[in-house]
């Protein structure tokens, strides 16, 4: 474990808080989503983004990688994508008369897995195994992925024809599921004006986006987050929230204990980013829906009635008393 230096942690927090404003130079109206991805980075977790095409999901990831000064790659998931296309494969080198490993795009710090549900389960499983183990095994040898390493996967919420939905066990590997909304009218007008004046989403440097934080800041932040205090009543509140999802009438599947630990990790990261060394109920409530929405499953009859997982989770939040 790295040594803890309070001054470094404070500088790291300041740097990571600047990420939002830096990304906002290129991406308009997605501050909450950027904040969620920063939280995931601090927790060492992965993110599932759900939004219609054209809401700047790819641009958001590229801008965040630039502002954090880390490497990024994008993989477009398609029905014919093979596991080796993501993780890498053994290639025969005729000159050396031997096989050598050619790393796949997963060997990066920030991987954008675009439309992850458009690729078959075998390729999904290869990616998700690497996400969990932080290694890639080929030809009997295990290769460590870079640090930091986070996968930001996307899904289109309205077009499911020809897709391979992720099963619950694989969805559970994602720390957060964030909805990427359409911009408000004023925000969309701002995007249009920027394009009218020559904004090119492929040229982030021209948009003024540059490094404001680093992997070292992230490492210092992670160490500081581990030290955030959580009182027993708050721990009990997190457990009670997750247990309440298991008896909610509209849900046939509630949150697992992995959801409990994920909610704790996210609450600690939010508390630290907010300048506190302790968790309050607001930290839990702010991210309860993004942490739990993909870990629960609606009953068919509730879905037919137009009930959503988010509305059920908000009802649970309203029903479980928060500690004072």
Order of alpha helices (4+ residues) and beta strands (2+ residues): alpha-alpha-beta-alpha-beta-alpha-beta-beta-beta-alpha-beta-beta-beta-alpha-beta-alpha-alpha-alpha-beta-alpha-alpha-beta-alpha-alpha
